[in-house]
């Protein structure tokens, strides 16, 4: 396995397995991994079980991170899986100002009388009004899309325009229902990296234009959400609204933006979602993707592409695209 970038703070959490062994929840500190199913009271079977008792376990985890005991695995001898298996995934769409502007310009109709510059100016004004006056746009994804941070990504044979969308993902610590924005970050256990892959050709229903977007079809193929490598506790991230999101395609930088460009921050998103749905421990709140997607560059994903995604303090994920064999 390639050298793994270290997470921010004294420790992070993840899901691991030894060769031919079962998966286990682990605490990562200084390139060593402690099996939490053996170290914590109640023998939690996975990270979600740790999150179910987050407030109780957090001080214990901090103490374990400071203990260089001998009962730890070398990180480079383990397979790294997605750090958590969520019950629910909430995805924020059109949440980065520049990204939305780029997409709107790219999707202009041929008979649009505006120049690209005029369209950008108009859309920018709409985005500024939206951030000040409107609500986030959130939809629901399937947990079956989650894959490991180093797993191959299978591009379905039907996907004509598969694209990348690197995103900051907040991981929920405790049940959240109708929480105010000022308290919302208290419900976040930590953060991880998600690549919310999308087939651009099926985002909009061609046969039912009045209905609009088809999130099931375009985003929910198996493995379309590579996640991780780590769950970094929220206390190790000074400001989730000031992190660098960077994606490289075959070594070339395609996305490189700060989370400062988000229209709605993590607290606003968590609070907004909780007004309707009950968020549960381990759930993911994907915060949207910055500018620099493939549709902007005119370069969509194909067989053999390697994606490398990083966010400040959260490590690096690397995935290779593999075309699905024809039926």
C-alpha positions as semicolon CSV with decimal commas, in nm:
position;residue;x (nm);y (nm);z (nm)
1;X;0,000;0,000;0,000
2;X;0,117;0,355;-0,072
3;X;0,232;0,575;0,216
4;X;-0,073;0,705;0,398
5;X;-0,106;1,073;0,483
6;X;-0,137;1,133;0,855
7;X;-0,457;1,280;0,996
8;X;-0,472;1,596;1,203
9;X;-0,466;1,566;1,579
10;X;-0,340;1,293;1,810
11;X;-0,561;1,018;1,667
12;X;-0,821;0,921;1,413
13;X;-1,063;0,633;1,376
14;X;-1,098;0,385;1,094
15;X;-1,203;0,038;0,990
16;X;-0,930;-0,215;0,918
17;X;-0,858;-0,580;0,850
18;X;-0,546;-0,791;0,860
19;X;-0,480;-1,019;0,561
20;X;-0,761;-1,276;0,549
21;X;-0,896;-1,140;0,879
22;X;-1,227;-0,983;0,979
23;X;-1,284;-0,608;0,988
24;X;-1,241;-0,426;1,316
25;X;-1,276;-0,068;1,442
26;X;-0,939;0,090;1,504
27;X;-0,773;0,389;1,661
28;X;-0,488;0,526;1,447
29;X;-0,200;0,704;1,621
30;X;0,158;0,740;1,495
31;X;0,126;0,472;1,225
32;X;-0,003;0,215;1,473
33;X;-0,358;0,083;1,504
34;X;-0,533;-0,032;1,820
35;X;-0,823;-0,276;1,785
36;X;-1,107;-0,099;1,964
37;X;-1,322;-0,412;1,974
38;X;-1,073;-0,536;2,233
39;X;-0,977;-0,210;2,401
40;X;-1,319;-0,057;2,471
41;X;-1,587;-0,164;2,716
42;X;-1,860;-0,363;2,548
43;X;-1,638;-0,473;2,258
44;X;-1,788;-0,250;1,986
45;X;-1,797;-0,441;1,659
46;X;-1,759;-0,138;1,434
47;X;-1,709;0,237;1,433
48;X;-2,082;0,300;1,434
49;X;-2,102;0,117;1,768
50;X;-1,828;0,347;1,896
51;X;-2,028;0,648;1,780
52;X;-2,338;0,515;1,956
53;X;-2,149;0,585;2,281
54;X;-1,941;0,876;2,154
55;X;-1,956;1,107;2,453
56;X;-1,867;0,819;2,685
57;X;-1,586;0,684;2,467
58;X;-1,421;1,008;2,352
59;X;-1,213;1,070;2,670
60;X;-1,114;0,703;2,669
61;X;-1,000;0,730;2,308
62;X;-0,789;1,033;2,395
63;X;-0,621;0,839;2,674
64;X;-0,560;0,538;2,450
65;X;-0,399;0,763;2,188
66;X;-0,140;0,866;2,447
67;X;-0,059;0,506;2,544
68;X;0,209;0,350;2,321
69;X;0,115;-0,002;2,428
70;X;0,254;-0,308;2,251
71;X;-0,082;-0,446;2,142
72;X;-0,101;-0,237;1,824
73;X;-0,077;-0,327;1,458
74;X;0,157;-0,155;1,212
75;X;-0,068;0,051;0,987
76;X;0,114;-0,051;0,670
77;X;0,022;-0,416;0,730
78;X;-0,353;-0,355;0,733
79;X;-0,620;-0,301;0,472
80;X;-0,808;0,026;0,517
81;X;-1,185;0,019;0,458
82;X;-1,443;0,295;0,468
83;X;-1,422;0,432;0,823
84;X;-1,794;0,400;0,899
85;X;-2,105;0,232;0,758
86;X;-2,379;0,497;0,774
87;X;-2,746;0,427;0,815
88;X;-2,830;0,740;0,615
89;X;-2,647;0,967;0,372
90;X;-2,760;1,325;0,323
91;X;-2,608;1,504;0,025
92;X;-2,595;1,877;-0,029
93;X;-2,627;1,990;-0,388
94;X;-2,518;2,320;-0,545
95;X;-2,343;2,429;-0,225
96;X;-2,023;2,582;-0,364
97;X;-2,061;2,922;-0,521
98;X;-1,804;2,885;-0,800
99;X;-1,907;2,527;-0,875
100;X;-2,268;2,628;-0,935
101;X;-2,163;2,916;-1,156
102;X;-1,944;2,684;-1,366
103;X;-2,221;2,424;-1,401
104;X;-2,483;2,681;-1,498
105;X;-2,257;2,828;-1,764
106;X;-2,168;2,481;-1,897
107;X;-2,537;2,385;-1,924
108;X;-2,654;2,698;-2,108
109;X;-2,883;2,623;-2,399
110;X;-2,751;2,693;-2,750
111;X;-3,001;2,977;-2,794
112;X;-2,905;3,156;-2,469
113;X;-2,837;3,516;-2,579
114;X;-2,598;3,590;-2,292
115;X;-2,222;3,576;-2,324
116;X;-2,037;3,350;-2,080
117;X;-1,929;3,658;-1,884
118;X;-2,287;3,790;-1,862
119;X;-2,416;3,450;-1,752
120;X;-2,148;3,425;-1,482
121;X;-2,233;3,767;-1,344
122;X;-2,605;3,692;-1,330
123;X;-2,558;3,351;-1,170
124;X;-2,312;3,492;-0,916
125;X;-2,575;3,744;-0,806
126;X;-2,830;3,463;-0,768
127;X;-2,584;3,262;-0,556
128;X;-2,521;3,555;-0,325
129;X;-2,896;3,605;-0,275
130;X;-2,941;3,233;-0,216
131;X;-2,676;3,223;0,057
132;X;-2,836;3,519;0,230
133;X;-3,204;3,435;0,191
134;X;-3,270;3,075;0,084
135;X;-3,239;2,720;0,218
136;X;-2,983;2,446;0,149
137;X;-3,064;2,189;-0,119
138;X;-3,033;1,839;0,025
139;X;-3,120;1,495;-0,112
140;X;-3,069;1,137;0,005
141;X;-2,813;0,877;-0,102
142;X;-2,788;0,503;-0,044
143;X;-2,541;0,352;0,208
144;X;-2,469;0,077;-0,047
145;X;-2,270;0,332;-0,250
146;X;-1,999;0,351;0,018
147;X;-1,663;0,197;-0,071
148;X;-1,316;0,202;0,078
149;X;-1,070;0,486;0,019
150;X;-0,836;0,267;-0,188
151;X;-1,090;0,041;-0,359
152;X;-1,134;0,033;-0,735
153;X;-1,433;0,230;-0,863
154;X;-1,638;0,037;-1,118
155;X;-1,780;0,263;-1,389
156;X;-2,117;0,116;-1,492
157;X;-2,153;0,036;-1,862
158;X;-2,461;0,261;-1,878
159;X;-2,283;0,565;-1,733
160;X;-2,207;0,792;-2,029
161;X;-2,053;1,083;-1,832
162;X;-1,910;0,960;-1,499
163;X;-1,768;1,250;-1,300
164;X;-1,595;1,319;-0,969
165;X;-1,715;1,538;-0,680
166;X;-1,477;1,550;-0,386
167;X;-1,651;1,660;-0,067
168;X;-1,607;1,720;0,303
169;X;-1,831;1,477;0,493
170;X;-1,948;1,538;0,850
171;X;-2,010;1,225;1,061
172;X;-2,292;1,246;1,314
173;X;-2,218;1,164;1,680
174;X;-2,564;1,143;1,841
175;X;-2,928;1,157;1,742
176;X;-3,016;1,502;1,613
177;X;-3,369;1,623;1,559
178;X;-3,474;1,985;1,522
179;X;-3,146;2,121;1,655
180;X;-3,072;2,494;1,622
181;X;-2,783;2,601;1,403
182;X;-2,594;2,740;1,703
183;X;-2,584;2,391;1,859
184;X;-2,551;2,179;1,545
185;X;-2,174;2,123;1,558
186;X;-2,218;1,958;1,899
187;X;-2,380;1,670;1,709
188;X;-2,080;1,615;1,478
189;X;-1,831;1,348;1,585
190;X;-1,580;1,427;1,314
191;X;-1,502;1,458;0,946
192;X;-1,391;1,242;0,658
193;X;-1,346;1,258;0,279
194;X;-1,615;1,150;0,033
195;X;-1,601;1,137;-0,346
196;X;-1,963;1,164;-0,454
197;X;-1,937;1,019;-0,805
198;X;-2,207;1,126;-1,049
199;X;-2,312;1,028;-1,400
200;X;-2,387;1,367;-1,553
201;X;-2,584;1,217;-1,841
202;X;-2,855;1,089;-1,606
203;X;-2,883;1,380;-1,360
204;X;-3,189;1,511;-1,544
205;X;-3,480;1,299;-1,663
206;X;-3,505;1,338;-2,039
207;X;-3,848;1,173;-2,047
208;X;-3,996;1,365;-1,750
209;X;-3,849;1,713;-1,756
210;X;-4,114;1,851;-1,525
211;X;-3,997;1,619;-1,246
212;X;-3,634;1,721;-1,285
213;X;-3,338;1,544;-1,126
214;X;-3,293;1,167;-1,095
215;X;-3,055;1,125;-0,801
216;X;-3,115;0,749;-0,780
217;X;-2,986;0,685;-1,129
218;X;-2,698;0,931;-1,144
219;X;-2,539;0,885;-0,800
220;X;-2,625;0,549;-0,645
221;X;-2,431;0,281;-0,831
222;X;-2,240;0,043;-0,600
223;X;-1,911;0,198;-0,491
224;X;-1,998;0,550;-0,609
225;X;-1,904;0,699;-0,270
226;X;-1,541;0,619;-0,184
227;X;-1,508;0,721;0,180
228;X;-1,214;0,788;0,411
229;X;-0,949;0,696;0,492
230;X;-1,010;0,834;0,841
231;X;-1,274;0,970;1,068
232;X;-1,092;1,262;1,229
233;X;-1,255;1,388;1,551
234;X;-1,412;1,730;1,525
235;X;-1,188;1,859;1,804
236;X;-0,885;1,812;1,577
237;X;-1,032;2,030;1,300
238;X;-1,012;2,396;1,400
239;X;-1,260;2,520;1,139
240;X;-1,448;2,297;0,893
241;X;-1,526;2,616;0,701
242;X;-1,159;2,672;0,621
243;X;-1,021;2,347;0,472
244;X;-0,857;2,286;0,135
245;X;-1,035;2,037;-0,093
246;X;-0,807;1,901;-0,365
247;X;-0,864;1,634;-0,628
248;X;-0,605;1,512;-0,877
249;X;-0,681;1,309;-1,188
250;X;-0,380;1,105;-1,298
251;X;-0,160;1,352;-1,112
252;X;-0,318;1,668;-1,257
253;X;-0,502;1,899;-1,016
254;X;-0,867;1,938;-1,114
255;X;-1,029;2,063;-0,793
256;X;-0,849;2,293;-0,550
257;X;-1,078;2,509;-0,341
258;X;-1,143;2,612;0,018
259;X;-1,456;2,515;0,206
260;X;-1,491;2,892;0,256
261;X;-1,666;2,886;-0,084
262;X;-1,959;2,689;0,062
263;X;-2,290;2,873;0,055
264;X;-2,413;2,687;0,364
265;X;-2,166;2,560;0,626
266;X;-2,170;2,237;0,823
267;X;-2,374;2,376;1,112
268;X;-2,639;2,518;0,879
269;X;-2,666;2,189;0,688
270;X;-2,692;1,970;0,998
271;X;-2,954;2,197;1,151
272;X;-3,152;2,219;0,827
273;X;-3,159;1,842;0,776
274;X;-3,257;1,783;1,138
275;X;-3,570;1,998;1,098
276;X;-3,717;1,718;0,883
277;X;-3,519;1,398;0,946
278;X;-3,371;1,243;1,259
279;X;-2,997;1,216;1,212
280;X;-2,839;0,908;1,372
281;X;-2,487;0,821;1,492
282;X;-2,265;0,740;1,195
283;X;-2,482;0,919;0,940
284;X;-2,302;1,122;0,676
285;X;-2,372;1,481;0,579
286;X;-2,197;1,549;0,249
287;X;-2,140;1,921;0,213
288;X;-2,118;1,959;-0,164
289;X;-1,838;1,971;-0,418
290;X;-1,628;2,269;-0,522
291;X;-1,555;2,386;-0,874
292;X;-1,342;2,174;-1,103
293;X;-1,558;1,875;-1,191
294;X;-1,505;1,680;-1,510
295;X;-1,801;1,839;-1,684
296;X;-1,628;2,175;-1,639
297;X;-1,301;2,049;-1,788
298;X;-1,469;1,852;-2,066
299;X;-1,293;1,540;-1,938
300;X;-1,504;1,266;-1,780
301;X;-1,383;0,950;-1,608
302;X;-1,267;0,648;-1,805
303;X;-1,108;0,309;-1,753
304;X;-0,768;0,328;-1,583
305;X;-0,804;0,679;-1,438
306;X;-0,659;0,730;-1,090
307;X;-0,826;0,978;-0,854
308;X;-0,642;1,121;-0,554
309;X;-0,852;1,325;-0,315
310;X;-0,733;1,512;-0,009
311;X;-0,878;1,754;0,245
312;X;-0,672;1,942;0,502
313;X;-0,610;1,720;0,805
314;X;-0,821;1,430;0,678
315;X;-0,563;1,233;0,480
316;X;-0,570;1,118;0,120
317;X;-0,782;0,864;-0,070
318;X;-0,670;0,703;-0,394
319;X;-0,904;0,512;-0,622
320;X;-0,864;0,362;-0,967
321;X;-1,148;0,355;-1,219
322;X;-1,232;0,025;-1,386
323;X;-1,483;-0,001;-1,668
324;X;-1,758;-0,254;-1,610
325;X;-1,730;-0,550;-1,842
326;X;-1,990;-0,554;-2,115
327;X;-2,276;-0,793;-2,048
